Amino acid sequence: MHLLKGNKILIRNMLSFGLVVSIGGLIGIVGLFSIHHIINLKSQTNYAMDVESFSSTVQFLIIGLMLTGTGIAVWSGFFIIKKIQKPLRELVSGTIRMMKGEKDVSIRVFSKDEIGELSEEFNKMSEEISMQLSYLENLPKPMQNR
């Protein structure tokens, strides 16, 4: 059930992000179209759009859409990588610290999704290992026969 909750949060965040990016892309396209249209109007002697001008406007719009879509895809990829990379680096750092013998290793939990759940479980595991090591260290030492 907890994994389902994390997936819902991740899906909601991705949909919100996609909506913001889409609105930004549409604003950019409208801006590009407006600038291109103004330039065309100034360069024409009469203000009636002929077929060639309309064709170039459509081509400009298609190129603008393609470039905007490519930009959104690249930016989204970097955003997703950054969102995943930071908690994973924290997990790797905590693991290395535990391997070197450090006790009571705790890492930050960045989110409530699957990676956040993994971070929480890492912290629980680290705490359990620390308790087990403390128990073993406090056991009476066997007496050696001389």
C-alpha beads as a LAMMPS data file, in Angstrom:
LAMMPS data file: protein, C-alpha beads

146 atoms
145 bonds

1 atom types
1 bond types

-500.0 500.0 xlo xhi
-500.0 500.0 ylo yhi
-500.0 500.0 zlo zhi

Masses

1 110.0

Atoms # bond

1 1 1 0.000 0.000 0.000
2 1 1 2.878 2.353 0.812
3 1 1 4.376 1.887 -2.665
4 1 1 1.041 2.823 -4.229
5 1 1 0.971 6.041 -2.199
6 1 1 4.505 6.909 -3.365
7 1 1 3.563 6.243 -6.998
8 1 1 0.541 8.536 -6.712
9 1 1 2.739 11.345 -5.393
10 1 1 5.289 10.800 -8.178
11 1 1 2.571 10.693 -10.849
12 1 1 0.932 13.863 -9.458
13 1 1 4.289 15.673 -9.451
14 1 1 5.055 14.573 -13.005
15 1 1 1.606 15.671 -14.248
16 1 1 1.978 19.067 -12.558
17 1 1 5.431 19.470 -14.057
18 1 1 4.158 18.458 -17.502
19 1 1 1.316 20.978 -17.293
20 1 1 3.674 23.820 -16.361
21 1 1 6.093 22.905 -19.149
22 1 1 3.258 22.653 -21.689
23 1 1 1.895 26.070 -20.754
24 1 1 5.391 27.537 -20.988
25 1 1 5.883 25.931 -24.389
26 1 1 2.573 27.301 -25.673
27 1 1 3.462 30.795 -24.479
28 1 1 6.798 30.488 -26.261
29 1 1 5.160 29.336 -29.488
30 1 1 2.604 32.161 -29.412
31 1 1 5.453 34.613 -28.833
32 1 1 7.463 33.205 -31.756
33 1 1 4.420 33.282 -34.015
34 1 1 3.647 36.881 -33.032
35 1 1 7.198 38.049 -33.710
36 1 1 7.276 36.250 -37.048
37 1 1 3.878 37.694 -37.999
38 1 1 4.973 41.252 -37.113
39 1 1 8.150 40.863 -39.160
40 1 1 6.115 39.579 -42.114
41 1 1 3.677 42.476 -41.860
42 1 1 6.476 45.051 -41.837
43 1 1 8.251 43.450 -44.779
44 1 1 5.168 43.294 -46.997
45 1 1 3.976 46.296 -48.916
46 1 1 0.345 45.277 -48.621
47 1 1 -1.053 43.660 -45.476
48 1 1 -2.831 40.799 -47.232
49 1 1 -1.120 37.460 -46.635
50 1 1 -0.442 35.604 -49.823
51 1 1 0.060 31.854 -50.100
52 1 1 3.856 32.046 -49.883
53 1 1 3.764 34.116 -46.701
54 1 1 1.219 31.747 -45.154
55 1 1 3.388 28.751 -46.090
56 1 1 6.486 30.307 -44.518
57 1 1 4.486 31.117 -41.370
58 1 1 3.315 27.503 -41.091
59 1 1 6.869 26.252 -41.628
60 1 1 8.121 28.646 -38.963
61 1 1 5.423 27.442 -36.574
62 1 1 6.262 23.767 -37.197
63 1 1 9.975 24.409 -36.641
64 1 1 9.140 26.367 -33.482
65 1 1 6.989 23.499 -32.212
66 1 1 9.734 20.974 -32.922
67 1 1 12.395 23.066 -31.195
68 1 1 10.110 23.744 -28.237
69 1 1 9.257 20.037 -27.927
70 1 1 12.930 19.099 -28.084
71 1 1 13.773 21.714 -25.466
72 1 1 11.006 20.490 -23.186
73 1 1 12.152 16.880 -23.564
74 1 1 15.782 17.732 -22.778
75 1 1 14.831 19.947 -19.833
76 1 1 12.443 17.296 -18.481
77 1 1 15.188 14.680 -18.736
78 1 1 17.615 16.851 -16.763
79 1 1 14.919 17.580 -14.167
80 1 1 14.138 13.887 -13.677
81 1 1 17.823 12.967 -13.490
82 1 1 18.471 15.660 -10.880
83 1 1 15.452 14.551 -8.836
84 1 1 16.666 10.938 -8.785
85 1 1 20.412 11.562 -8.624
86 1 1 20.577 13.428 -5.294
87 1 1 18.885 10.763 -3.128
88 1 1 20.823 7.981 -4.853
89 1 1 24.121 9.738 -4.144
90 1 1 23.048 10.073 -0.514
91 1 1 22.339 6.318 -0.384
92 1 1 25.719 5.477 -1.925
93 1 1 27.480 7.816 0.513
94 1 1 25.711 6.211 3.486
95 1 1 26.591 2.734 2.248
96 1 1 30.267 3.666 1.873
97 1 1 30.304 5.179 5.369
98 1 1 28.832 1.951 6.790
99 1 1 31.378 -0.166 4.878
100 1 1 34.185 1.882 6.442
101 1 1 32.844 0.977 9.897
102 1 1 31.003 4.151 10.848
103 1 1 28.158 3.536 13.266
104 1 1 24.836 5.348 13.424
105 1 1 24.784 6.290 9.744
106 1 1 21.646 8.205 8.837
107 1 1 20.791 9.715 5.477
108 1 1 18.305 12.396 4.493
109 1 1 14.960 11.342 3.062
110 1 1 14.148 13.632 0.124
111 1 1 10.749 12.363 -0.961
112 1 1 7.876 10.003 -0.250
113 1 1 8.250 7.946 -3.451
114 1 1 10.073 4.626 -3.882
115 1 1 13.508 6.199 -3.461
116 1 1 12.332 7.956 -0.299
117 1 1 11.014 4.657 1.007
118 1 1 14.367 3.022 0.230
119 1 1 16.108 5.817 2.170
120 1 1 13.812 5.282 5.165
121 1 1 14.485 1.541 5.100
122 1 1 18.240 2.215 4.865
123 1 1 18.006 4.351 8.008
124 1 1 16.065 1.598 9.815
125 1 1 18.640 -0.979 8.718
126 1 1 21.512 1.225 9.871
127 1 1 19.866 1.746 13.246
128 1 1 19.279 -1.995 13.635
129 1 1 22.902 -2.798 12.736
130 1 1 24.134 -0.196 15.239
131 1 1 21.965 -1.709 17.981
132 1 1 23.222 -5.221 17.163
133 1 1 26.869 -4.067 17.197
134 1 1 26.373 -2.274 20.532
135 1 1 24.834 -5.429 21.972
136 1 1 27.750 -7.553 20.772
137 1 1 30.316 -5.080 22.113
138 1 1 28.668 -5.103 25.553
139 1 1 28.635 -8.888 25.892
140 1 1 30.984 -10.151 28.580
141 1 1 34.298 -11.252 27.145
142 1 1 35.192 -14.889 27.712
143 1 1 38.026 -15.376 30.162
144 1 1 41.156 -16.732 28.657
145 1 1 42.960 -19.618 30.378
146 1 1 46.599 -18.929 31.043

Bonds

1 1 1 2
2 1 2 3
3 1 3 4
4 1 4 5
5 1 5 6
6 1 6 7
7 1 7 8
8 1 8 9
9 1 9 10
10 1 10 11
11 1 11 12
12 1 12 13
13 1 13 14
14 1 14 15
15 1 15 16
16 1 16 17
17 1 17 18
18 1 18 19
19 1 19 20
20 1 20 21
21 1 21 22
22 1 22 23
23 1 23 24
24 1 24 25
25 1 25 26
26 1 26 27
27 1 27 28
28 1 28 29
29 1 29 30
30 1 30 31
31 1 31 32
32 1 32 33
33 1 33 34
34 1 34 35
35 1 35 36
36 1 36 37
37 1 37 38
38 1 38 39
39 1 39 40
40 1 40 41
41 1 41 42
42 1 42 43
43 1 43 44
44 1 44 45
45 1 45 46
46 1 46 47
47 1 47 48
48 1 48 49
49 1 49 50
50 1 50 51
51 1 51 52
52 1 52 53
53 1 53 54
54 1 54 55
55 1 55 56
56 1 56 57
57 1 57 58
58 1 58 59
59 1 59 60
60 1 60 61
61 1 61 62
62 1 62 63
63 1 63 64
64 1 64 65
65 1 65 66
66 1 66 67
67 1 67 68
68 1 68 69
69 1 69 70
70 1 70 71
71 1 71 72
72 1 72 73
73 1 73 74
74 1 74 75
75 1 75 76
76 1 76 77
77 1 77 78
78 1 78 79
79 1 79 80
80 1 80 81
81 1 81 82
82 1 82 83
83 1 83 84
84 1 84 85
85 1 85 86
86 1 86 87
87 1 87 88
88 1 88 89
89 1 89 90
90 1 90 91
91 1 91 92
92 1 92 93
93 1 93 94
94 1 94 95
95 1 95 96
96 1 96 97
97 1 97 98
98 1 98 99
99 1 99 100
100 1 100 101
101 1 101 102
102 1 102 103
103 1 103 104
104 1 104 105
105 1 105 106
106 1 106 107
107 1 107 108
108 1 108 109
109 1 109 110
110 1 110 111
111 1 111 112
112 1 112 113
113 1 113 114
114 1 114 115
115 1 115 116
116 1 116 117
117 1 117 118
118 1 118 119
119 1 119 120
120 1 120 121
121 1 121 122
122 1 122 123
123 1 123 124
124 1 124 125
125 1 125 126
126 1 126 127
127 1 127 128
128 1 128 129
129 1 129 130
130 1 130 131
131 1 131 132
132 1 132 133
133 1 133 134
134 1 134 135
135 1 135 136
136 1 136 137
137 1 137 138
138 1 138 139
139 1 139 140
140 1 140 141
141 1 141 142
142 1 142 143
143 1 143 144
144 1 144 145
145 1 145 146
